[in-house]
Amino acid sequence: MMRPASLLALATLIACSAAPPPALVEGAPLGQARHGLEAELSLQLERPGKVVVVVFFATWSEAARAVLTQVEKLHSELAAQGVEAIGVAIDEDQRFVAPFVGELGLTFEVLADPGARKAERLARLEAVPTVAVLDAERTVRLLSSDPHAIREVESLVVSLASKPIEQAD
């Protein structure tokens, strides 16, 4: 049986070691993750002045295939207006990623995150695909694991791409 002092010390240790909040939170600016694996991925996603669509996916997901195809279309049609897309492949075995990307004809950057080790800390993924839309000020405007939300993603990206970027004095 534990003594009250030991129990209090254990509770304090557990409370202090709780996972930090994710860096990708809808309505919050990106960039809160500055330590460890999630910081590395967070820094790769930063594209100041750009509207960025991030798709966390796995090659075995049929829904990811459809979402990535739509995001590729957005990327190619709106790149001149400052829209970038980034894929994050979470497959444990990354050998399947390059052929999958080639098959879909993706032209945007695809980052490797085997087992979602970085992405899980960054976005607390509930499912794949998960799509995040960041505006030009790096605020997360949408975070969705619903593959049927692609129309909402498209509307938001088109709307954000049409807004002029405010220049700092």
Buried (B, 14 or more C-beta within 10 A) or exposed (E): EEEEEEEEEEEEEEEEEEEEEBBBBEEBEBBBBEEEBBBBBBEBBEBEEBBBBBBBBBBEBEBBBBBBEBBBEBBBBBBEBBBBBBBBBBBEEBEBBEEBBEEBEBEBEBBEBEEBBBBBBBBBBEBBBBBBBBBBEBBBBBBBBBBEBBEBBBEBBBEBBEEEEEEEE
